[in-house]
Amino acid sequence: MHENSGPAELPPPDPQALAASRALLERIGTELATAGNWISFARYMELVLYEPGLGYYASGARKLGAGGDFVTAPELSPLFGRTLARQVAQLLQPGDAILEFGAGSGVLAASVLNEIFVPYFVLETSPDLRQRQKQLLGDSVQWLDRLPERFRGVMLANEVVDAMPVHALTWTRAGVLERGVCANEGQLAWSDRAAEGLVLVHSKELEIEIPPSGRYESELALFARAWMRSLGRFLERGTILVIDYGFPAREYFHPQRSMGTLACHYRHRVHHDPFYLPGLQDVTAHVDFSALARAAADAALELLGYANQAQFLVNCGITDLLAEENPADPKRYLPAAAAAQKLLSPSEMGELFKVLAVGKGVKDSLMGFSHGDRSGTL
């Protein structure tokens, strides 16, 4: 099987990266051959992101920062981590710890630990990113291979859920189809079949308005729901903070969003071909925060707050932290002000990114949701 041609404006990979992508393509081809030439998109996403040694998050390709494919909020400025640390500090009790999922380059952990002295754990599935984190953080954190049997404190998931595999679906007047992946004339392609099992059951829970085209495409995040339920089993007391781009269900499945939310990130460009260069690009879907909140409730977790990122950061004092910077020092102040603008602006990250807080045994109201709490929209 050979690689699919991508959008013309995308820069080509170097020969070593291309060879790795072709190896993953052969791995996918082998699985298709043994599965009747059809796998779910969720399985495909699992392979291209997490296949050991070959998947996007399991290989050595640079992912974050200017030399990678995208930039996350903690990398824009320490302001993000310092502001988040204020919320975390309010929630911690004696003997508590912080557990971060998918810590990226480690800059969020570094920013938080500069503000709070507390045991810090990282659960990271990417060997490459774990190595980068160790270079930055040294002995200040402890890495885990699995969830601890019991945990008290704060769990952080910043831009983690969007990278969890999703099932791709199409609603038609004749019924619900699951969009899967097949090999067609030597290239990867979409292939629809009738939805069944849990995918069909959960698809029927949604009220989908089918457009005049006769097709409504979107995603079902069963992996994310299972992840949230598992956290509820391990969390004895404390809070889970999920920060990611997404919507509540009424917006996620809005009639005008009939092409779904799948997107690919490659060299700071966004496109919509998930079959281009498998293993070399990030494949993501927006987060259905309503589904996450329901999964949390199923796990006996209480909804503590839901707001857009801008409101959350303002509530936690990001403007106060920015005011501490000296405007007379443009080398420090101007980058900090520009980063704050990107974090807060509705046209940048301020509105698209949301913060969801759920927990167990948390009595105090969270400062991050003191104004502008949108929990009622979930």
HUCOR-V245821 format. One line per field, one symbol per residue. ss: DSSP state (H for helix, E for strand, C for the rest). phi: phi as a letter, one per 20 degrees, with the letter a starting at -180 (. if undefined). psi: psi as a letter, one per 30 degrees, with the letter a starting at -180 (. if undefined). A space follows every 50 residues. Layout:
BEGIN
ss = ???
phi = ???
psi = ???
END
This chain:
BEGIN
ss = CCCCCCCCCCCCCCHHHHHHHHHHHHHHHHHHHHCCCCEEHHHHHHHHHH CCCCCCCCCCCCCECCCCCECCHHHHCHHHHHHHHHHHHHHCCCCCEEEE ECCCCCHHHHHHHCCCCCEEEEECCCHHHHHHHHHHHHHHCEEECCCCCC EEEEEEEECCHHHCCCEEEEEECCEEEEEEEEEECCEEEEEEEECCHHHH HHHCCCCCCCCCCCCEEEEECHHHHHHHHHHHHHEEEEEEEEEEEEECHH HHCCCCCCECCCEEEECCEEECCCCCCCCCCEEECCEEHHHHHHHHHHCC CEEEEEEEHHHHHHHCCHHHHHHCCCCCCHHHHHHHHHHHHHHHCCCCCC CCEEEEEEEECCCCCCHHHCCCCCHHHC
phi = .dfffdgfefffffgffffffffffffffffffedmmacfffffffffec ggmcfgeddeffddnfeddacegfefafgfffffffffffefdgnfbdcd elflenffgfffffdcebgcdcdceefffffffffeelefccedebfffb bcqcddcdldffeegceeccecfeqddeedccdclncfbfbebgfbmfff gffffeedeffgfnccdacceffffffffffffeefbqcdddcaerbfgf egdfgfeedmcgbcdblmcdbcdfeelgndcedccfeeffffffffffem eefdrbbffgffffgenffffffffeffdffefffffffffffdffeddf dfeccdccabmeeefeffcfcmfdgfee
psi = klkkkakffkkllleeeeeeeeeeeeeeeeeeefgghklleeeeeeefeg kkfeleggagkkelaegbflkleffekfeeeeeeeeeeeffklkfllkjk kigbffeeeeeefffkjkkkkkjkfjeeeeeeeeeefbgflkklflklek kkbkkkjjheefgkklkklkklffakkkjaklkjhglklkkklkklbeee eeeffkjkjklffgkjkaljieeeeeeeeeeeefjekakkjkklkallef eehkefhfgagklkkjhgkkagjfgkikfflkklklkjfeeeeeeeefgh kkkflklleeeeeeefgeeeeeffkjffiffeeeeeeeeeeeefkffcfe eeklkkklakgjelkkefgfkgkgeff.
END
